Amino acid sequence: MPGTISSPWLHAKLACVIILVVFNLYLDILRMQLKQGVCSKSSKFFRTINEIPTIFLIFIVILVVIKPS
């Protein structure tokens, strides 16, 4: 499939995946803070931040299925 590497949808999909990996690392830092009892984040923050991966995963699936030009 020539030209796939230069497709904008592939770059967008990979960017979303990289953002999810970085987000996962951030959540691991928060988890360690919670374990130590030093986290100052509220429960509302955690309920809100819980929706971010869902939004990115929906966007990634749309990019995989549709493959916009």
Phi and psi restraints in degrees (range 20) as a CNS / XPLOR table:
assign (resid 1 and name C) (resid 2 and name N)
       (resid 2 and name CA) (resid 2 and name C) 1.0 -64.7 20.0 2
assign (resid 2 and name N) (resid 2 and name CA)
       (resid 2 and name C) (resid 3 and name N) 1.0 143.3 20.0 2
assign (resid 2 and name C) (resid 3 and name N)
       (resid 3 and name CA) (resid 3 and name C) 1.0 89.7 20.0 2
assign (resid 3 and name N) (resid 3 and name CA)
       (resid 3 and name C) (resid 4 and name N) 1.0 -6.3 20.0 2
assign (resid 3 and name C) (resid 4 and name N)
       (resid 4 and name CA) (resid 4 and name C) 1.0 -65.8 20.0 2
assign (resid 4 and name N) (resid 4 and name CA)
       (resid 4 and name C) (resid 5 and name N) 1.0 -39.3 20.0 2
assign (resid 4 and name C) (resid 5 and name N)
       (resid 5 and name CA) (resid 5 and name C) 1.0 -63.0 20.0 2
assign (resid 5 and name N) (resid 5 and name CA)
       (resid 5 and name C) (resid 6 and name N) 1.0 -31.3 20.0 2
assign (resid 5 and name C) (resid 6 and name N)
       (resid 6 and name CA) (resid 6 and name C) 1.0 -92.3 20.0 2
assign (resid 6 and name N) (resid 6 and name CA)
       (resid 6 and name C) (resid 7 and name N) 1.0 4.7 20.0 2
assign (resid 6 and name C) (resid 7 and name N)
       (resid 7 and name CA) (resid 7 and name C) 1.0 -72.8 20.0 2
assign (resid 7 and name N) (resid 7 and name CA)
       (resid 7 and name C) (resid 8 and name N) 1.0 133.8 20.0 2
assign (resid 7 and name C) (resid 8 and name N)
       (resid 8 and name CA) (resid 8 and name C) 1.0 -63.8 20.0 2
assign (resid 8 and name N) (resid 8 and name CA)
       (resid 8 and name C) (resid 9 and name N) 1.0 -32.7 20.0 2
assign (resid 8 and name C) (resid 9 and name N)
       (resid 9 and name CA) (resid 9 and name C) 1.0 -65.8 20.0 2
assign (resid 9 and name N) (resid 9 and name CA)
       (resid 9 and name C) (resid 10 and name N) 1.0 -33.6 20.0 2
assign (resid 9 and name C) (resid 10 and name N)
       (resid 10 and name CA) (resid 10 and name C) 1.0 -67.7 20.0 2
assign (resid 10 and name N) (resid 10 and name CA)
       (resid 10 and name C) (resid 11 and name N) 1.0 -41.1 20.0 2
assign (resid 10 and name C) (resid 11 and name N)
       (resid 11 and name CA) (resid 11 and name C) 1.0 -64.5 20.0 2
assign (resid 11 and name N) (resid 11 and name CA)
       (resid 11 and name C) (resid 12 and name N) 1.0 -40.9 20.0 2
assign (resid 11 and name C) (resid 12 and name N)
       (resid 12 and name CA) (resid 12 and name C) 1.0 -64.6 20.0 2
assign (resid 12 and name N) (resid 12 and name CA)
       (resid 12 and name C) (resid 13 and name N) 1.0 -42.2 20.0 2
assign (resid 12 and name C) (resid 13 and name N)
       (resid 13 and name CA) (resid 13 and name C) 1.0 -64.8 20.0 2
assign (resid 13 and name N) (resid 13 and name CA)
       (resid 13 and name C) (resid 14 and name N) 1.0 -45.5 20.0 2
assign (resid 13 and name C) (resid 14 and name N)
       (resid 14 and name CA) (resid 14 and name C) 1.0 -65.7 20.0 2
assign (resid 14 and name N) (resid 14 and name CA)
       (resid 14 and name C) (resid 15 and name N) 1.0 -35.8 20.0 2
assign (resid 14 and name C) (resid 15 and name N)
       (resid 15 and name CA) (resid 15 and name C) 1.0 -63.2 20.0 2
assign (resid 15 and name N) (resid 15 and name CA)
       (resid 15 and name C) (resid 16 and name N) 1.0 -41.8 20.0 2
assign (resid 15 and name C) (resid 16 and name N)
       (resid 16 and name CA) (resid 16 and name C) 1.0 -63.2 20.0 2
assign (resid 16 and name N) (resid 16 and name CA)
       (resid 16 and name C) (resid 17 and name N) 1.0 -40.6 20.0 2
assign (resid 16 and name C) (resid 17 and name N)
       (resid 17 and name CA) (resid 17 and name C) 1.0 -65.2 20.0 2
assign (resid 17 and name N) (resid 17 and name CA)
       (resid 17 and name C) (resid 18 and name N) 1.0 -41.7 20.0 2
assign (resid 17 and name C) (resid 18 and name N)
       (resid 18 and name CA) (resid 18 and name C) 1.0 -64.6 20.0 2
assign (resid 18 and name N) (resid 18 and name CA)
       (resid 18 and name C) (resid 19 and name N) 1.0 -40.6 20.0 2
assign (resid 18 and name C) (resid 19 and name N)
       (resid 19 and name CA) (resid 19 and name C) 1.0 -61.6 20.0 2
assign (resid 19 and name N) (resid 19 and name CA)
       (resid 19 and name C) (resid 20 and name N) 1.0 -40.6 20.0 2
assign (resid 19 and name C) (resid 20 and name N)
       (resid 20 and name CA) (resid 20 and name C) 1.0 -64.8 20.0 2
assign (resid 20 and name N) (resid 20 and name CA)
       (resid 20 and name C) (resid 21 and name N) 1.0 -36.6 20.0 2
assign (resid 20 and name C) (resid 21 and name N)
       (resid 21 and name CA) (resid 21 and name C) 1.0 -65.6 20.0 2
assign (resid 21 and name N) (resid 21 and name CA)
       (resid 21 and name C) (resid 22 and name N) 1.0 -45.5 20.0 2
assign (resid 21 and name C) (resid 22 and name N)
       (resid 22 and name CA) (resid 22 and name C) 1.0 -63.7 20.0 2
assign (resid 22 and name N) (resid 22 and name CA)
       (resid 22 and name C) (resid 23 and name N) 1.0 -40.5 20.0 2
assign (resid 22 and name C) (resid 23 and name N)
       (resid 23 and name CA) (resid 23 and name C) 1.0 -61.2 20.0 2
assign (resid 23 and name N) (resid 23 and name CA)
       (resid 23 and name C) (resid 24 and name N) 1.0 -40.4 20.0 2
assign (resid 23 and name C) (resid 24 and name N)
       (resid 24 and name CA) (resid 24 and name C) 1.0 -63.5 20.0 2
assign (resid 24 and name N) (resid 24 and name CA)
       (resid 24 and name C) (resid 25 and name N) 1.0 -39.1 20.0 2
assign (resid 24 and name C) (resid 25 and name N)
       (resid 25 and name CA) (resid 25 and name C) 1.0 -64.2 20.0 2
assign (resid 25 and name N) (resid 25 and name CA)
       (resid 25 and name C) (resid 26 and name N) 1.0 -39.9 20.0 2
assign (resid 25 and name C) (resid 26 and name N)
       (resid 26 and name CA) (resid 26 and name C) 1.0 -62.7 20.0 2
assign (resid 26 and name N) (resid 26 and name CA)
       (resid 26 and name C) (resid 27 and name N) 1.0 -41.9 20.0 2
assign (resid 26 and name C) (resid 27 and name N)
       (resid 27 and name CA) (resid 27 and name C) 1.0 -64.5 20.0 2
assign (resid 27 and name N) (resid 27 and name CA)
       (resid 27 and name C) (resid 28 and name N) 1.0 -32.7 20.0 2
assign (resid 27 and name C) (resid 28 and name N)
       (resid 28 and name CA) (resid 28 and name C) 1.0 -66.2 20.0 2
assign (resid 28 and name N) (resid 28 and name CA)
       (resid 28 and name C) (resid 29 and name N) 1.0 -38.2 20.0 2
assign (resid 28 and name C) (resid 29 and name N)
       (resid 29 and name CA) (resid 29 and name C) 1.0 -62.7 20.0 2
assign (resid 29 and name N) (resid 29 and name CA)
       (resid 29 and name C) (resid 30 and name N) 1.0 -43.5 20.0 2
assign (resid 29 and name C) (resid 30 and name N)
       (resid 30 and name CA) (resid 30 and name C) 1.0 -63.5 20.0 2
assign (resid 30 and name N) (resid 30 and name CA)
       (resid 30 and name C) (resid 31 and name N) 1.0 -38.7 20.0 2
assign (resid 30 and name C) (resid 31 and name N)
       (resid 31 and name CA) (resid 31 and name C) 1.0 -62.3 20.0 2
assign (resid 31 and name N) (resid 31 and name CA)
       (resid 31 and name C) (resid 32 and name N) 1.0 -42.2 20.0 2
assign (resid 31 and name C) (resid 32 and name N)
       (resid 32 and name CA) (resid 32 and name C) 1.0 -66.0 20.0 2
assign (resid 32 and name N) (resid 32 and name CA)
       (resid 32 and name C) (resid 33 and name N) 1.0 -37.2 20.0 2
assign (resid 32 and name C) (resid 33 and name N)
       (resid 33 and name CA) (resid 33 and name C) 1.0 -65.0 20.0 2
assign (resid 33 and name N) (resid 33 and name CA)
       (resid 33 and name C) (resid 34 and name N) 1.0 -40.5 20.0 2
assign (resid 33 and name C) (resid 34 and name N)
       (resid 34 and name CA) (resid 34 and name C) 1.0 -63.6 20.0 2
assign (resid 34 and name N) (resid 34 and name CA)
       (resid 34 and name C) (resid 35 and name N) 1.0 -40.5 20.0 2
assign (resid 34 and name C) (resid 35 and name N)
       (resid 35 and name CA) (resid 35 and name C) 1.0 -62.9 20.0 2
assign (resid 35 and name N) (resid 35 and name CA)
       (resid 35 and name C) (resid 36 and name N) 1.0 -36.8 20.0 2
assign (resid 35 and name C) (resid 36 and name N)
       (resid 36 and name CA) (resid 36 and name C) 1.0 -83.7 20.0 2
assign (resid 36 and name N) (resid 36 and name CA)
       (resid 36 and name C) (resid 37 and name N) 1.0 -12.5 20.0 2
assign (resid 36 and name C) (resid 37 and name N)
       (resid 37 and name CA) (resid 37 and name C) 1.0 80.8 20.0 2
assign (resid 37 and name N) (resid 37 and name CA)
       (resid 37 and name C) (resid 38 and name N) 1.0 22.0 20.0 2
assign (resid 37 and name C) (resid 38 and name N)
       (resid 38 and name CA) (resid 38 and name C) 1.0 -112.6 20.0 2
assign (resid 38 and name N) (resid 38 and name CA)
       (resid 38 and name C) (resid 39 and name N) 1.0 8.1 20.0 2
assign (resid 38 and name C) (resid 39 and name N)
       (resid 39 and name CA) (resid 39 and name C) 1.0 -79.1 20.0 2
assign (resid 39 and name N) (resid 39 and name CA)
       (resid 39 and name C) (resid 40 and name N) 1.0 130.9 20.0 2
assign (resid 39 and name C) (resid 40 and name N)
       (resid 40 and name CA) (resid 40 and name C) 1.0 -105.2 20.0 2
assign (resid 40 and name N) (resid 40 and name CA)
       (resid 40 and name C) (resid 41 and name N) 1.0 10.5 20.0 2
assign (resid 40 and name C) (resid 41 and name N)
       (resid 41 and name CA) (resid 41 and name C) 1.0 -78.5 20.0 2
assign (resid 41 and name N) (resid 41 and name CA)
       (resid 41 and name C) (resid 42 and name N) 1.0 148.0 20.0 2
assign (resid 41 and name C) (resid 42 and name N)
       (resid 42 and name CA) (resid 42 and name C) 1.0 -86.4 20.0 2
assign (resid 42 and name N) (resid 42 and name CA)
       (resid 42 and name C) (resid 43 and name N) 1.0 167.5 20.0 2
assign (resid 42 and name C) (resid 43 and name N)
       (resid 43 and name CA) (resid 43 and name C) 1.0 -67.3 20.0 2
assign (resid 43 and name N) (resid 43 and name CA)
       (resid 43 and name C) (resid 44 and name N) 1.0 -30.7 20.0 2
assign (resid 43 and name C) (resid 44 and name N)
       (resid 44 and name CA) (resid 44 and name C) 1.0 -64.1 20.0 2
assign (resid 44 and name N) (resid 44 and name CA)
       (resid 44 and name C) (resid 45 and name N) 1.0 -38.8 20.0 2
assign (resid 44 and name C) (resid 45 and name N)
       (resid 45 and name CA) (resid 45 and name C) 1.0 -59.3 20.0 2
assign (resid 45 and name N) (resid 45 and name CA)
       (resid 45 and name C) (resid 46 and name N) 1.0 -46.4 20.0 2
assign (resid 45 and name C) (resid 46 and name N)
       (resid 46 and name CA) (resid 46 and name C) 1.0 -68.9 20.0 2
assign (resid 46 and name N) (resid 46 and name CA)
       (resid 46 and name C) (resid 47 and name N) 1.0 -34.3 20.0 2
assign (resid 46 and name C) (resid 47 and name N)
       (resid 47 and name CA) (resid 47 and name C) 1.0 -66.7 20.0 2
assign (resid 47 and name N) (resid 47 and name CA)
       (resid 47 and name C) (resid 48 and name N) 1.0 -38.2 20.0 2
assign (resid 47 and name C) (resid 48 and name N)
       (resid 48 and name CA) (resid 48 and name C) 1.0 -71.9 20.0 2
assign (resid 48 and name N) (resid 48 and name CA)
       (resid 48 and name C) (resid 49 and name N) 1.0 -45.7 20.0 2
assign (resid 48 and name C) (resid 49 and name N)
       (resid 49 and name CA) (resid 49 and name C) 1.0 -67.7 20.0 2
assign (resid 49 and name N) (resid 49 and name CA)
       (resid 49 and name C) (resid 50 and name N) 1.0 -19.9 20.0 2
assign (resid 49 and name C) (resid 50 and name N)
       (resid 50 and name CA) (resid 50 and name C) 1.0 -65.4 20.0 2
assign (resid 50 and name N) (resid 50 and name CA)
       (resid 50 and name C) (resid 51 and name N) 1.0 -23.4 20.0 2
assign (resid 50 and name C) (resid 51 and name N)
       (resid 51 and name CA) (resid 51 and name C) 1.0 -84.1 20.0 2
assign (resid 51 and name N) (resid 51 and name CA)
       (resid 51 and name C) (resid 52 and name N) 1.0 -17.1 20.0 2
assign (resid 51 and name C) (resid 52 and name N)
       (resid 52 and name CA) (resid 52 and name C) 1.0 -60.1 20.0 2
assign (resid 52 and name N) (resid 52 and name CA)
       (resid 52 and name C) (resid 53 and name N) 1.0 -48.0 20.0 2
assign (resid 52 and name C) (resid 53 and name N)
       (resid 53 and name CA) (resid 53 and name C) 1.0 -61.9 20.0 2
assign (resid 53 and name N) (resid 53 and name CA)
       (resid 53 and name C) (resid 54 and name N) 1.0 -35.1 20.0 2
assign (resid 53 and name C) (resid 54 and name N)
       (resid 54 and name CA) (resid 54 and name C) 1.0 -62.4 20.0 2
assign (resid 54 and name N) (resid 54 and name CA)
       (resid 54 and name C) (resid 55 and name N) 1.0 -43.5 20.0 2
assign (resid 54 and name C) (resid 55 and name N)
       (resid 55 and name CA) (resid 55 and name C) 1.0 -63.1 20.0 2
assign (resid 55 and name N) (resid 55 and name CA)
       (resid 55 and name C) (resid 56 and name N) 1.0 -45.1 20.0 2
assign (resid 55 and name C) (resid 56 and name N)
       (resid 56 and name CA) (resid 56 and name C) 1.0 -65.6 20.0 2
assign (resid 56 and name N) (resid 56 and name CA)
       (resid 56 and name C) (resid 57 and name N) 1.0 -40.7 20.0 2
assign (resid 56 and name C) (resid 57 and name N)
       (resid 57 and name CA) (resid 57 and name C) 1.0 -65.8 20.0 2
assign (resid 57 and name N) (resid 57 and name CA)
       (resid 57 and name C) (resid 58 and name N) 1.0 -38.4 20.0 2
assign (resid 57 and name C) (resid 58 and name N)
       (resid 58 and name CA) (resid 58 and name C) 1.0 -62.6 20.0 2
assign (resid 58 and name N) (resid 58 and name CA)
       (resid 58 and name C) (resid 59 and name N) 1.0 -44.1 20.0 2
assign (resid 58 and name C) (resid 59 and name N)
       (resid 59 and name CA) (resid 59 and name C) 1.0 -62.7 20.0 2
assign (resid 59 and name N) (resid 59 and name CA)
       (resid 59 and name C) (resid 60 and name N) 1.0 -40.7 20.0 2
assign (resid 59 and name C) (resid 60 and name N)
       (resid 60 and name CA) (resid 60 and name C) 1.0 -64.1 20.0 2
assign (resid 60 and name N) (resid 60 and name CA)
       (resid 60 and name C) (resid 61 and name N) 1.0 -43.8 20.0 2
assign (resid 60 and name C) (resid 61 and name N)
       (resid 61 and name CA) (resid 61 and name C) 1.0 -63.6 20.0 2
assign (resid 61 and name N) (resid 61 and name CA)
       (resid 61 and name C) (resid 62 and name N) 1.0 -40.4 20.0 2
assign (resid 61 and name C) (resid 62 and name N)
       (resid 62 and name CA) (resid 62 and name C) 1.0 -61.9 20.0 2
assign (resid 62 and name N) (resid 62 and name CA)
       (resid 62 and name C) (resid 63 and name N) 1.0 -42.4 20.0 2
assign (resid 62 and name C) (resid 63 and name N)
       (resid 63 and name CA) (resid 63 and name C) 1.0 -65.0 20.0 2
assign (resid 63 and name N) (resid 63 and name CA)
       (resid 63 and name C) (resid 64 and name N) 1.0 -33.8 20.0 2
assign (resid 63 and name C) (resid 64 and name N)
       (resid 64 and name CA) (resid 64 and name C) 1.0 -71.3 20.0 2
assign (resid 64 and name N) (resid 64 and name CA)
       (resid 64 and name C) (resid 65 and name N) 1.0 -43.0 20.0 2
assign (resid 64 and name C) (resid 65 and name N)
       (resid 65 and name CA) (resid 65 and name C) 1.0 -75.5 20.0 2
assign (resid 65 and name N) (resid 65 and name CA)
       (resid 65 and name C) (resid 66 and name N) 1.0 -45.9 20.0 2
assign (resid 65 and name C) (resid 66 and name N)
       (resid 66 and name CA) (resid 66 and name C) 1.0 -83.4 20.0 2
assign (resid 66 and name N) (resid 66 and name CA)
       (resid 66 and name C) (resid 67 and name N) 1.0 -37.6 20.0 2
assign (resid 66 and name C) (resid 67 and name N)
       (resid 67 and name CA) (resid 67 and name C) 1.0 48.8 20.0 2
assign (resid 67 and name N) (resid 67 and name CA)
       (resid 67 and name C) (resid 68 and name N) 1.0 65.2 20.0 2
assign (resid 67 and name C) (resid 68 and name N)
       (resid 68 and name CA) (resid 68 and name C) 1.0 -65.0 20.0 2
assign (resid 68 and name N) (resid 68 and name CA)
       (resid 68 and name C) (resid 69 and name N) 1.0 153.2 20.0 2
